[in-house]
Amino acid sequence: MLTFVQAVKRCVIEKPLNIKDRAPRSEYWWFMLALFIGGLVANILAIIPILGWIIMIVFNIGSFVLSITANVRRLHDRNHSGWWILAPYGCLVAGGLLFGLGVAAGSDFISMLAVLVLGGFFVCFVVLLIFMVMPGTPGPNRFGPDPLAAYTHTQPLQFEADPAQPSDPASGQNNQPNGPQQ
């Protein structure tokens, strides 16, 4: 599991435009929190004339690009294509076109169909949210090795006897609460 600083460093410095690898949940959600906090700060700084607006615009453009790459890498961790992030937008575009066509043609059926397609936006959004919350596929998948492999222990932890707690020579047992029993 990555820390807040590790996640931000990975998303901003190490892999800012990388859409080929995988991103574990900790990297993704810590980075999304960082973008949220940065967005609050950028919007507060927008009260400063000219300079504040420049800071806000640069931050918003940068965070948009970085969030797309983080989303794609998170989908890759679930072994899904990064193209899934376009599904909600496809529903919005298709629904908008259908709605415009329905209004222009005066057709209630086409307008109702447009409302259903626009409702698909919310369904797609919920599906993507579920993908982002679920754990990644264990081990390697088609997008690369498990990103958490370096952070997990491959051997069980071994505890050594505490020299301050001597063993009981009469019973032959160690008096450690979690130590090995002889």
Solvent accessible surface area in square Angstrom, and as a share of the most:
residue,aa,sasa,rsa
1,M,159,0.71
2,L,3,0.02
3,T,76,0.44
4,F,71,0.30
5,V,109,0.63
6,Q,73,0.33
7,A,0,0.00
8,V,39,0.23
9,K,102,0.43
10,R,35,0.13
11,C,1,0.01
12,V,64,0.37
13,I,123,0.62
14,E,96,0.43
15,K,45,0.19
16,P,43,0.27
17,L,128,0.64
18,N,41,0.21
19,I,86,0.43
20,K,158,0.67
21,D,49,0.26
22,R,5,0.02
23,A,0,0.00
24,P,1,0.01
25,R,102,0.37
26,S,17,0.11
27,E,0,0.00
28,Y,14,0.05
29,W,99,0.35
30,W,90,0.32
31,F,2,0.01
32,M,40,0.18
33,L,74,0.37
34,A,19,0.15
35,L,27,0.14
36,F,127,0.53
37,I,83,0.42
38,G,19,0.18
39,G,14,0.13
40,L,89,0.44
41,V,77,0.44
42,A,4,0.03
43,N,81,0.41
44,I,114,0.58
45,L,60,0.30
46,A,14,0.11
47,I,147,0.75
48,I,71,0.36
49,P,105,0.66
50,I,134,0.68
51,L,104,0.52
52,G,0,0.00
53,W,138,0.48
54,I,93,0.47
55,I,63,0.32
56,M,25,0.11
57,I,87,0.44
58,V,99,0.57
59,F,58,0.24
60,N,65,0.34
61,I,109,0.55
62,G,30,0.28
63,S,18,0.11
64,F,129,0.54
65,V,60,0.34
66,L,30,0.15
67,S,22,0.14
68,I,60,0.31
69,T,9,0.05
70,A,1,0.01
71,N,31,0.16
72,V,13,0.08
73,R,1,0.00
74,R,0,0.00
75,L,0,0.00
76,H,13,0.06
77,D,5,0.03
78,R,42,0.15
79,N,56,0.29
80,H,43,0.19
81,S,36,0.24
82,G,11,0.11
83,W,190,0.67
84,W,100,0.35
85,I,26,0.13
86,L,90,0.45
87,A,32,0.25
88,P,5,0.03
89,Y,127,0.48
90,G,40,0.39
91,C,26,0.16
92,L,74,0.37
93,V,94,0.54
94,A,42,0.32
95,G,0,0.00
96,G,40,0.38
97,L,129,0.64
98,L,44,0.22
99,F,93,0.39
100,G,39,0.37
101,L,98,0.49
102,G,1,0.01
103,V,98,0.56
104,A,89,0.69
105,A,67,0.52
106,G,64,0.61
107,S,30,0.19
108,D,116,0.60
109,F,151,0.63
110,I,40,0.20
111,S,23,0.15
112,M,134,0.60
113,L,68,0.34
114,A,0,0.00
115,V,91,0.52
116,L,132,0.66
117,V,38,0.22
118,L,56,0.28
119,G,30,0.29
120,G,18,0.17
121,F,44,0.18
122,F,134,0.56
123,V,97,0.56
124,C,26,0.15
125,F,110,0.46
126,V,77,0.44
127,V,48,0.28
128,L,19,0.10
129,L,80,0.40
130,I,89,0.45
131,F,27,0.11
132,M,8,0.03
133,V,78,0.45
134,M,72,0.32
135,P,75,0.47
136,G,23,0.22
137,T,35,0.20
138,P,124,0.78
139,G,25,0.24
140,P,110,0.69
141,N,27,0.14
142,R,167,0.61
143,F,43,0.18
144,G,22,0.21
145,P,106,0.67
146,D,36,0.18
147,P,24,0.15
148,L,56,0.28
149,A,59,0.45
150,A,95,0.74
151,Y,82,0.31
152,T,81,0.47
153,H,145,0.65
154,T,129,0.75
155,Q,138,0.61
156,P,114,0.72
157,L,122,0.61
158,Q,160,0.71
159,F,135,0.56
160,E,161,0.72
161,A,56,0.43
162,D,64,0.33
163,P,129,0.81
164,A,83,0.64
165,Q,88,0.39
166,P,100,0.63
167,S,60,0.39
168,D,51,0.27
169,P,125,0.79
170,A,100,0.78
171,S,68,0.44
172,G,34,0.33
173,Q,90,0.40
174,N,11,0.06
175,N,86,0.44
176,Q,22,0.10
177,P,121,0.76
178,N,122,0.62
179,G,13,0.13
180,P,81,0.51
181,Q,116,0.51
182,Q,162,0.72
